[in-house]
């Protein structure tokens, strides 16, 4: 009987159990829907795809949120035909995964409002300037306002949704 209890405990502690994979699949599907909602911009890949990833980071952990948000960005880029090339979009997806982890970390250490501010700054401003070697300063300044608006919408939606169901049995 002891071995059965240990087996159940291992399953429960496994980071890749069916429940976690199902949660990621659901939120990646929500990201796919968000990928179809575009914010007009020079690059065409700014959409409402990252709100589910930011929410997942808050509710289910940084790794889960990072995976969801990275897939969400790749879906948005795929819908628009990878306008900046697949390697650049993979770089952006990795960057967004890091932002989701940072968003979660700031929320845990300081609180939700500072996390929202950090999330908008990282996803809006830092992501714009990360494109400096590829787009130059003109491209960065042209992208910046659109990316900040998109980041603000996505991060605020994720924070409001998280606050609304925090403490419930849903998460």
C-alpha positions in Angstrom: 0.0 0.0 0.0 2.9 2.3 0.7 4.1 2.2 -2.9 0.6 3.3 -4.1 0.7 6.4 -1.9 4.1 7.2 -3.2 3.0 6.8 -6.8 0.0 9.1 -6.2 2.3 11.7 -4.6 4.7 11.6 -7.5 1.8 12.1 -9.9 0.6 15.1 -7.9 4.0 16.7 -7.7 4.8 16.1 -11.4 5.1 19.5 -13.2 3.7 18.0 -16.4 0.6 16.2 -15.2 -2.6 16.1 -17.3 -4.3 18.9 -15.4 -1.4 21.3 -16.1 -1.1 20.3 -19.7 -4.9 20.8 -20.1 -4.7 24.2 -18.5 -1.9 25.2 -20.9 -3.9 23.9 -23.9 -7.0 25.9 -22.9 -5.1 29.1 -22.5 -3.1 28.6 -25.7 -6.4 28.2 -27.5 -7.5 31.5 -25.9 -4.3 33.0 -27.1 -5.2 31.8 -30.6 -8.5 33.6 -30.4 -6.7 36.7 -29.1 -4.2 36.4 -32.0 -7.1 37.2 -34.4 -7.8 40.4 -32.5 -5.2 42.9 -33.9 -4.1 46.2 -32.7 -3.2 48.2 -35.8 0.6 48.7 -35.9 3.5 48.9 -38.4 4.4 45.3 -37.9 0.9 43.8 -37.7 1.7 41.2 -35.0 0.5 43.2 -32.0 -2.7 41.5 -30.8 -4.6 40.4 -27.8 -2.7 37.1 -27.6 -0.7 37.7 -24.5 -3.5 38.3 -22.0 -4.1 34.5 -21.5 -0.3 34.0 -21.0 0.0 36.8 -18.4 -3.1 35.5 -16.6 -1.6 32.0 -16.6 1.6 33.3 -15.2 -0.3 34.8 -12.3 -2.7 32.0 -11.7 -0.7 28.9 -12.5 3.0 29.8 -12.4 5.7 31.5 -14.4 6.6 28.4 -16.5 3.0 27.8 -17.5 2.5 31.4 -18.3 5.7 31.6 -20.2 4.8 28.6 -22.4 1.3 30.0 -23.0 2.5 33.5 -23.9 5.3 32.2 -26.2 2.9 30.0 -28.1 0.4 32.9 -28.2 3.0 35.1 -29.9 3.9 32.5 -32.4 0.3 32.0 -33.3 -0.1 35.8 -33.8 3.0 35.8 -36.0 1.8 32.8 -37.9 -1.6 34.5 -38.6 0.2 37.5 -40.1 2.8 35.3 -42.0 5.8 35.9 -39.8 6.5 39.4 -41.1 9.8 39.7 -39.2 11.0 36.1 -40.0 10.6 33.0 -37.9 13.9 33.5 -36.0 13.0 37.0 -34.9 9.5 35.8 -33.8 11.1 33.0 -31.8 13.3 35.6 -30.1 10.2 37.7 -29.3 8.4 34.6 -28.0 11.3 33.9 -25.7 11.4 37.5 -24.6 7.6 37.4 -23.8 8.0 34.2 -21.8 10.6 36.0 -19.7 8.3 38.9 -19.2 5.5 36.6 -18.0 7.9 35.1 -15.4 8.9 38.6 -14.3 5.3 39.6 -14.1 4.6 36.6 -11.8 7.7 37.3 -9.7 6.9 41.0 -9.1 3.3 40.1 -8.2 4.5 37.6 -5.6 7.1 39.9 -4.1 5.5 43.4 -4.3 1.9 43.1 -5.5 -0.4 43.2 -8.5 -0.3 47.0 -9.3 3.5 47.1 -9.4 3.4 43.8 -11.5 1.1 45.5 -14.0 3.4 48.5 -14.3 6.5 46.2 -14.7 4.6 44.0 -17.2 3.6 47.0 -19.3 7.1 48.5 -19.2 8.8 45.2 -20.1 6.3 44.1 -22.8 5.9 47.6 -24.2 9.1 49.6 -23.8 11.8 46.9 -23.3 10.4 44.8 -26.2 10.5 47.9 -28.5 14.1 48.6 -27.6 15.0 45.0 -28.0 14.3 45.5 -31.7 16.8 48.3 -32.0 19.5 46.2 -33.8 17.0 45.0 -36.3 14.9 48.1 -36.8 17.0 51.1 -35.8 15.9 53.9 -33.7 13.2 55.0 -36.2 11.6 51.6 -36.1 11.7 51.4 -32.3 10.1 54.8 -31.9 7.5 53.9 -34.5 6.7 50.6 -32.8 6.8 51.9 -29.2 3.3 53.6 -28.9 1.5 50.6 -30.5 3.4 48.1 -28.4 2.8 50.0 -25.2 -1.0 50.2 -25.9 -1.1 46.5 -26.7 0.9 45.6 -23.6 -1.3 47.8 -21.4 -4.5 46.2 -22.8 -3.2 42.6 -22.4 -1.6 43.1 -18.9 -4.6 45.0 -17.5 -7.0 42.4 -18.8 -5.0 39.6 -17.2 -4.7 41.5 -13.9 -8.5 42.3 -13.8 -9.3 38.6 -14.6 -6.9 37.3 -12.0 -8.2 39.7 -9.3 -11.8 38.7 -10.1 -11.2 35.0 -9.5 -8.3 35.0 -7.1 -9.2 33.0 -4.0 -11.9 31.0 -5.8 -11.6 27.3 -6.3 -11.0 27.9 -10.0 -7.3 28.6 -9.6 
